[in-house]
Amino acid sequence: MSGALVRIMAMALKELAVVLRDRRVLTTLVASPVIQLVLFGLATTLEVKNVSLGLVNRDTGIASEQFLAAVGATRNVGEVIVYPNEKALGEAIEQREVLGGLILPPDLSARVARGEGGEIGLLLDGRRVNAAQIVTAYLSEIAATTGLALQPGASGPDLAVRNWYNPNLDYSWFTLPGMIAVITTVLVLSVSVQAVAREREFGTYDQLMALPMRHWEILLGKAVPAFLVGLFNGSFYVTMVAWLSDVPFLGSYALIVLAIAAFSLAVSSIGLAISSVAANQQQAFLGGFLVIVPMILLSGYASPIDGMPAWLQPIAAVDPLSHLLAVCHGVFLKNMPSAMIMDHIWPMILVSIIAFGVGHTLLRGRSN
């Protein structure tokens, strides 16, 4: 065994001992992520359910009755609150009592009966953009279906919809695999950003630099705990989601673990680069926070990358989290081929090499 490898292993064992001896750290690294995976997997849904709607109804005909019956029957609407006029409805929207309101004109049923087609007013709270857009789609579909039922002779296009990989558009099939990547990011960065900053804060940095070790050997040894934390927790989360949820697991467990390993290496290298310039652990945590938020926003988890500005999409393509998200969804839902997985693994390895080089340069610059 070469001397460099022996020194790296010694540094890695020392760093692992520091992490494992702190029970609070163990709780943070094991128990908290499990709770987060369950809670966030259930809470971070893009679906709008049990929404409250207001209603100003000036029509008493069959058209309004059938439309309101269809609205009340959908699982996406939890409560329909009747208001006497538009002013009261507007105040309710302003106070966030309801997401929006329906206004049914007095001639709605008469116009539908004459075959002219009726119009229904819909007021929505524009402060809640995503929910407003989704509710608009729900109510538009209900209105179209009710209109065809009231006018059987009306002709309209027949649209046959088939959703690949997620037939029922269950949002948990998207959020739970995605949370594996997101929580792993937080854990790995939380450990790696402390590695060098902790030495400075505890006054042992000079002793560290006095060791008969090269700078890159020190960084590699300090990367091991964060790497192992990411690999262990990510693999554990994959098992939890596959066994304890209804999300299908159609791909290879070995391949997704390999992707998690490459991702953990990349994020560990980023954390070490931050830690190399941080004067203390507080600065390191702030630096990690500045990195975590853009990584999540650019990953495609919160919003699709295709919807981002053209100049921002290449930056998102460099984000390791975007690649792990693609692998997690692909392996879980469609048995992603190994060649496609490798297309996502090599960019993460490239990021780890560049970030490690930056951390090495920064560490040498601070120690001179």
C-alpha positions as CSV (number, residue, x, y, z in Angstrom):
1,M,0.0,0.0,0.0
2,S,1.4,3.3,-1.0
3,G,2.3,6.0,1.5
4,A,-0.2,8.5,0.1
5,L,-3.1,6.0,0.4
6,V,-2.1,5.2,4.0
7,R,-2.1,8.9,4.9
8,I,-5.4,9.5,3.2
9,M,-7.0,6.5,5.0
10,A,-5.6,7.8,8.3
11,M,-7.1,11.2,7.7
12,A,-10.4,9.7,6.7
13,L,-10.6,7.5,9.8
14,K,-9.9,10.5,12.0
15,E,-12.7,12.5,10.3
16,L,-15.1,9.6,10.6
17,A,-14.3,9.4,14.3
18,V,-15.1,13.1,14.8
19,V,-18.5,12.7,13.0
20,L,-19.5,9.4,14.7
21,R,-18.6,10.4,18.2
22,D,-21.1,13.3,18.2
23,R,-24.6,11.8,18.9
24,R,-26.3,15.1,17.8
25,V,-24.6,14.7,14.4
26,L,-25.8,11.1,14.1
27,T,-29.3,12.2,14.9
28,T,-29.1,14.9,12.3
29,L,-27.6,12.6,9.7
30,V,-29.9,9.6,10.2
31,A,-33.2,10.4,12.0
32,S,-33.9,13.8,10.7
33,P,-33.5,12.9,7.0
34,V,-35.9,10.0,7.4
35,I,-38.5,12.3,8.9
36,Q,-37.8,14.9,6.2
37,L,-38.2,12.3,3.4
38,V,-41.6,11.3,4.7
39,L,-42.9,14.8,5.5
40,F,-41.5,16.5,2.4
41,G,-42.5,13.7,0.1
42,L,-46.1,14.2,1.3
43,A,-46.1,18.0,1.5
44,T,-44.2,19.0,-1.7
45,T,-46.9,18.2,-4.2
46,L,-47.7,20.2,-7.2
47,E,-51.3,19.0,-7.2
48,V,-54.1,21.4,-5.9
49,K,-56.6,19.6,-3.7
50,N,-59.4,20.6,-1.3
51,V,-59.3,24.2,-2.6
52,S,-62.0,26.6,-1.4
53,L,-63.9,28.5,-4.0
54,G,-66.4,31.3,-3.7
55,L,-69.7,31.5,-5.7
56,V,-71.9,34.3,-6.9
57,N,-74.9,32.5,-8.5
58,R,-77.5,34.6,-10.3
59,D,-78.9,31.7,-12.4
60,T,-81.4,29.1,-11.1
61,G,-81.6,27.0,-14.3
62,I,-80.4,23.5,-15.1
63,A,-77.1,24.6,-16.5
64,S,-75.9,26.2,-13.3
65,E,-77.2,23.2,-11.3
66,Q,-75.3,20.7,-13.3
67,F,-72.1,22.7,-13.5
68,L,-72.1,23.3,-9.7
69,A,-72.9,19.7,-9.1
70,A,-69.8,18.7,-11.2
71,V,-67.7,21.2,-9.4
72,G,-68.7,19.9,-6.0
73,A,-68.1,16.3,-7.0
74,T,-64.5,16.8,-7.9
75,R,-61.9,15.9,-5.3
76,N,-59.9,19.0,-6.1
77,V,-62.6,21.3,-4.7
78,G,-63.1,21.0,-1.0
79,E,-65.6,23.8,-0.3
80,V,-67.8,26.1,-2.3
81,I,-68.8,29.3,-0.3
82,V,-71.8,31.3,-1.5
83,Y,-71.4,35.1,-1.5
84,P,-74.2,37.7,-2.2
85,N,-72.3,39.8,-4.7
86,E,-69.0,40.4,-6.5
87,K,-67.8,42.8,-3.8
88,A,-68.1,40.3,-1.0
89,L,-66.3,37.7,-3.2
90,G,-63.5,40.1,-4.0
91,E,-63.0,40.8,-0.3
92,A,-62.9,37.0,0.4
93,I,-60.2,36.6,-2.2
94,E,-58.3,39.5,-0.8
95,Q,-58.4,38.0,2.7
96,R,-57.3,34.6,1.3
97,E,-60.5,33.0,2.5
98,V,-60.9,31.4,-1.0
99,L,-58.5,30.9,-3.9
100,G,-61.0,32.2,-6.4
101,G,-64.6,32.6,-7.2
102,L,-67.2,31.7,-9.8
103,I,-69.7,34.2,-11.1
104,L,-72.7,32.7,-12.9
105,P,-74.7,35.3,-14.9
106,P,-78.6,35.2,-14.8
107,D,-79.0,34.2,-18.4
108,L,-76.6,31.2,-18.3
109,S,-79.2,28.5,-18.6
110,A,-81.2,30.4,-21.1
111,R,-78.3,30.9,-23.4
112,V,-77.2,27.2,-23.2
113,A,-80.8,26.1,-23.9
114,R,-80.8,28.3,-27.1
115,G,-77.5,26.7,-28.1
116,E,-75.7,30.0,-27.9
117,G,-73.2,28.9,-25.3
118,G,-72.9,30.5,-21.9
119,E,-70.1,32.3,-20.1
120,I,-69.0,31.8,-16.6
121,G,-66.8,34.3,-14.8
122,L,-63.8,33.1,-12.8
123,L,-61.9,35.3,-10.5
124,L,-58.6,34.0,-9.1
125,D,-56.0,35.1,-6.6
126,G,-53.0,36.0,-8.8
127,R,-50.7,35.9,-5.9
128,R,-50.9,32.1,-6.0
129,V,-49.9,31.7,-9.6
130,N,-49.3,28.0,-9.8
131,A,-52.5,27.1,-7.9
132,A,-54.5,29.6,-10.0
133,Q,-53.3,28.1,-13.3
134,I,-54.1,24.5,-12.2
135,V,-57.6,25.4,-10.9
136,T,-58.3,27.2,-14.1
137,A,-57.5,24.0,-16.0
138,Y,-59.7,22.0,-13.7
139,L,-62.7,24.3,-14.0
140,S,-62.3,24.7,-17.8
141,E,-62.5,20.9,-18.2
142,I,-65.6,20.7,-16.0
143,A,-67.3,23.5,-17.9
144,A,-66.5,21.9,-21.3
145,T,-67.8,18.5,-20.1
146,T,-71.0,20.0,-18.7
147,G,-71.6,22.0,-21.9
148,L,-71.3,18.8,-24.0
149,A,-73.7,17.0,-21.6
150,L,-76.3,19.8,-21.9
151,Q,-76.0,20.0,-25.7
152,P,-75.6,16.4,-26.9
153,G,-75.7,17.6,-30.5
154,A,-72.7,19.8,-30.2
155,S,-69.6,18.4,-31.8
156,G,-66.2,18.7,-30.3
157,P,-62.8,17.0,-30.6
158,D,-62.2,13.7,-28.9
159,L,-58.9,13.8,-27.1
160,A,-57.4,10.5,-26.0
161,V,-54.8,11.1,-23.3
162,R,-52.2,8.5,-22.2
163,N,-49.5,9.4,-19.6
164,W,-46.4,7.4,-20.0
165,Y,-44.5,6.2,-16.9
166,N,-47.0,7.8,-14.6
167,P,-50.5,6.8,-15.9
168,N,-52.5,8.5,-13.1
169,L,-50.2,11.6,-12.8
170,D,-49.6,10.8,-9.1
171,Y,-47.4,13.6,-7.8
172,S,-45.8,11.3,-5.2
173,W,-44.2,9.4,-8.1
174,F,-42.4,12.7,-8.9
175,T,-41.7,14.1,-5.5
176,L,-40.5,11.0,-3.5
177,P,-37.6,10.0,-6.0
178,G,-36.8,13.7,-6.2
179,M,-36.5,14.1,-2.4
180,I,-33.8,11.4,-2.4
181,A,-31.6,13.7,-4.4
182,V,-32.6,16.9,-2.5
183,I,-32.1,15.5,1.0
184,T,-28.8,13.9,0.0
185,T,-27.6,17.3,-1.2
186,V,-28.3,18.9,2.1
187,L,-26.6,16.2,4.1
188,V,-23.5,16.0,2.1
189,L,-23.0,19.7,2.0
190,S,-23.7,20.0,5.7
191,V,-20.8,17.6,6.5
192,S,-18.3,18.6,3.8
193,V,-18.5,22.4,4.5
194,Q,-17.3,21.9,8.1
195,A,-14.3,19.8,7.2
196,V,-11.6,22.5,7.0
197,A,-13.6,25.3,8.7
198,R,-13.8,23.2,11.8
199,E,-10.0,23.0,12.1
200,R,-9.7,26.8,11.8
201,E,-12.4,27.4,14.4
202,F,-11.0,24.9,16.9
203,G,-7.4,26.3,16.4
204,T,-6.0,23.0,15.0
205,Y,-5.6,24.3,11.4
206,D,-1.8,25.0,11.8
207,Q,-1.3,21.5,13.2
208,L,-3.2,20.1,10.2
209,M,-1.0,22.0,7.8
210,A,2.1,20.7,9.7
211,L,1.2,17.1,9.1
212,P,3.5,15.2,6.6
213,M,0.7,15.2,4.1
214,R,0.1,17.0,0.8
215,H,-2.8,19.3,0.4
216,W,-4.7,17.1,-1.9
217,E,-4.2,14.1,0.5
218,I,-5.8,16.2,3.3
219,L,-8.8,17.1,1.1
220,L,-9.3,13.6,-0.1
221,G,-9.2,12.3,3.5
222,K,-11.7,14.9,4.6
223,A,-14.0,14.2,1.7
224,V,-14.5,10.6,2.8
225,P,-17.0,11.2,5.6
226,A,-19.3,13.4,3.5
227,F,-19.0,11.0,0.6
228,L,-20.0,8.0,2.8
229,V,-22.9,9.9,4.4
230,G,-24.3,10.7,1.0
231,L,-23.8,7.2,-0.3
232,F,-25.3,5.5,2.8
233,N,-28.3,7.8,3.1
234,G,-29.0,8.0,-0.6
235,S,-29.0,4.2,-0.9
236,F,-31.1,3.9,2.2
237,Y,-33.7,6.4,0.9
238,V,-33.9,4.5,-2.4
239,T,-34.7,1.3,-0.4
240,M,-37.3,3.2,1.7
241,V,-39.1,4.7,-1.2
242,A,-39.1,1.4,-3.2
243,W,-40.4,-0.7,-0.3
244,L,-42.6,1.6,1.7
245,S,-44.4,3.7,-0.9
246,D,-46.4,2.9,-4.0
247,V,-43.8,4.4,-6.3
248,P,-42.7,1.7,-8.8
249,F,-39.0,0.7,-8.9
250,L,-38.4,-0.6,-12.4
251,G,-34.6,-0.1,-12.9
252,S,-31.3,-1.2,-11.4
253,Y,-30.5,-0.6,-7.8
254,A,-26.8,-0.9,-8.5
255,L,-26.9,1.8,-11.2
256,I,-28.8,4.3,-9.1
257,V,-26.3,3.7,-6.2
258,L,-23.5,4.3,-8.7
259,A,-25.1,7.6,-9.6
260,I,-25.5,8.5,-5.9
261,A,-21.8,7.8,-5.4
262,A,-20.8,10.1,-8.3
263,F,-23.2,12.8,-7.0
264,S,-21.9,12.5,-3.4
265,L,-18.4,12.9,-4.7
266,A,-19.3,16.0,-6.6
267,V,-21.2,17.7,-3.8
268,S,-18.4,16.8,-1.3
269,S,-15.9,18.5,-3.5
270,I,-18.1,21.6,-3.7
271,G,-18.4,21.6,0.1
272,L,-14.6,21.3,0.5
273,A,-14.1,24.2,-1.8
274,I,-16.4,26.3,0.3
275,S,-14.8,25.1,3.5
276,S,-11.3,25.9,2.2
277,V,-12.0,29.6,2.3
278,A,-14.3,29.8,5.3
279,A,-12.8,31.2,8.5
280,N,-15.2,29.3,10.8
281,Q,-18.2,27.0,10.7
282,Q,-20.7,29.7,10.6
283,Q,-19.3,31.1,7.4
284,A,-19.1,27.6,6.1
285,F,-22.8,27.0,6.7
286,L,-23.7,30.3,5.1
287,G,-21.6,29.4,2.1
288,G,-23.3,26.0,1.9
289,F,-26.7,27.6,2.1
290,L,-25.7,30.0,-0.8
291,V,-25.0,26.9,-2.9
292,I,-27.9,24.7,-1.9
293,V,-30.7,27.1,-2.9
294,P,-29.4,27.6,-6.5
295,M,-28.7,23.9,-6.9
296,I,-32.3,23.1,-6.0
297,L,-33.8,25.9,-8.1
298,L,-31.8,25.0,-11.1
299,S,-32.2,21.2,-10.8
300,G,-35.7,21.0,-12.3
301,Y,-37.3,19.9,-9.1
302,A,-39.3,23.1,-8.5
303,S,-39.7,24.1,-12.1
304,P,-38.8,22.5,-15.4
305,I,-35.4,23.5,-16.9
306,D,-37.1,23.9,-20.3
307,G,-39.0,26.9,-18.9
308,M,-35.9,28.7,-17.7
309,P,-34.3,31.5,-19.8
310,A,-32.0,30.2,-22.6
311,W,-28.8,31.6,-20.9
312,L,-29.7,29.9,-17.7
313,Q,-30.2,26.4,-19.1
314,P,-26.5,25.6,-19.7
315,I,-25.8,26.6,-16.0
316,A,-28.6,24.2,-14.9
317,A,-27.0,21.5,-17.0
318,V,-23.9,21.8,-14.9
319,D,-25.8,21.3,-11.7
320,P,-25.1,17.8,-10.3
321,L,-28.5,17.7,-8.7
322,S,-30.3,18.0,-12.1
323,H,-28.4,14.9,-13.2
324,L,-29.2,12.8,-10.1
325,L,-32.9,13.9,-10.4
326,A,-33.0,12.6,-13.9
327,V,-31.4,9.3,-12.9
328,C,-33.8,8.9,-9.9
329,H,-36.9,9.5,-11.9
330,G,-35.6,7.4,-14.8
331,V,-34.6,4.4,-12.7
332,F,-37.7,4.4,-10.6
333,L,-40.3,5.0,-13.3
334,K,-39.0,3.7,-16.7
335,N,-35.9,1.4,-16.2
336,M,-33.5,3.9,-17.6
337,P,-30.8,2.1,-19.7
338,S,-27.2,2.0,-18.3
339,A,-25.9,4.1,-21.3
340,M,-28.3,7.0,-20.4
341,I,-27.3,6.8,-16.7
342,M,-23.6,7.0,-17.7
343,D,-24.5,10.2,-19.7
344,H,-25.6,11.7,-16.4
345,I,-22.7,10.3,-14.3
346,W,-19.8,11.6,-16.2
347,P,-20.9,15.3,-15.8
348,M,-21.1,14.8,-12.1
349,I,-17.6,13.3,-12.0
350,L,-16.3,16.2,-14.1
351,V,-17.8,18.7,-11.6
352,S,-16.2,16.8,-8.7
353,I,-12.8,17.1,-10.4
354,I,-13.1,20.8,-11.1
355,A,-14.5,21.6,-7.6
356,F,-11.7,19.5,-6.0
357,G,-9.1,21.4,-8.0
358,V,-10.6,24.7,-6.9
359,G,-10.6,23.6,-3.3
360,H,-7.0,22.4,-3.5
361,T,-5.9,25.7,-5.0
362,L,-7.8,27.7,-2.3
363,L,-6.4,25.6,0.5
364,R,-2.8,26.1,-0.8
365,G,-3.4,29.8,-1.1
366,R,-4.7,30.1,2.5
367,S,-1.9,28.0,3.9
368,N,0.9,30.1,2.3
